[in-house]
Amino acid sequence: MTAAFAPDSATARHWDATYGIRGGGDVSWFQTAPVISLELIEILGVPHDAAIIDIGGGASLLVDHLVDRGFIDLSVLDVSETALQYGRQRLSNNISVSWLREDLRAWQPVRQFDLWHDRAVFHFLVRKEDRDGYLDAMRKGITPGGALVMATFAEDGPENCSGLPVARYSAEDLGSALGEHFEVLETRREMHLTPGGIHQPFTWIAARAKP
């Protein structure tokens, strides 16, 4: 990992500060019920013993819902230690969850996962080299034939979030970004209501890695 992408980088400090100021439940992407995530995981037929990783999910409640549904091999990756602390505190006694503080732009997975879930991380990667690092980690980190659920701001979504520029995607754009390594099986459009009462359009895809 390069110094620029170390867990204590400027990116990590930015997100630690964001979660420190706003808390886990007041960031704009927060959801009490990750309805579409759970629907797409079910559509993809992900079994309860599958290895699942939630990218950027330090403070997300998705892992809580997956634990409740009987999933037994869960990992949560986030660059922010502050975000991860929210999850650890809620699920401190659950041995089925691993907490990973990593910058995925330079992360080298040491194992593969049957499901890679990313809601609202990929759209922060506005530089090609950052997207390339992310996609390299993803391709290495998903099992052949493994599942992918990804959500980003839609084409008509915000241009900035949490003080940072973002990229916006249609389902076709996301499929193109993934390249020939994945087959897109399902797409959705969501009008997310933020904790502050603002509507934000999201694009979702469910895909499988080609064997």
C-alpha positions, 0 to 999 in steps of 0.5 A: 500500500502506498503512503497516499492510500494508507488507512491514515491518509487524508481520505481516512481523516476526511471520513473520520471527521465526517462521521465524528461530526455527523455520527453514523445515522446522520450521513446522507446515505444512511438507511435504517432498512437496506431494502434494495440491497436485501432484495438484490441479494435474494434475487442473486440467490446468495446462500447463508454460508456465502462469504460477503463483504460490504465495502464502505459499510462501517456504519451501515446497518446492512450487516445487522440485517444479514446477521439477523437473516442467518448469514455467517461469514461477513466482512465490513471494509471501511477506510474510516476507523470512526465508521467501523467503531459504530458497527463494532459497538453494535455487534461487539459479540458477533464472531461472524463479522470481521472488521477491515480498515483498508483503503480499497484503492490499494487493497490486496484481498487475502481471500475471495468473497461470494458477494461484493456489496457497495452502496455509495462508495464507487461514485466517490472515485472520480479519478481513473487511477482510483477506479482502476485500483478499486476494480483491481481489488474487486476482481481479485476479491470476488470468486469466479461466478460470485455476486456483485451488488453496487449502487451509485448516484444516478445521472441526475443525482448530486454532483457533490457529497460530504464536501467531495465531488462524485461521479454519476452513473446510469445502469449502462455506465456501471455495466461498462465500468465493470467491463467484460468480467461481469454480467449485469442481471438486474438494475434498479433506480431508487429515490433515496430519502436522506435523514435531512429529508432530501431525495437523491436518485441512485442507480443499482445493479446486480451482477455476476462475475464471469467464471 
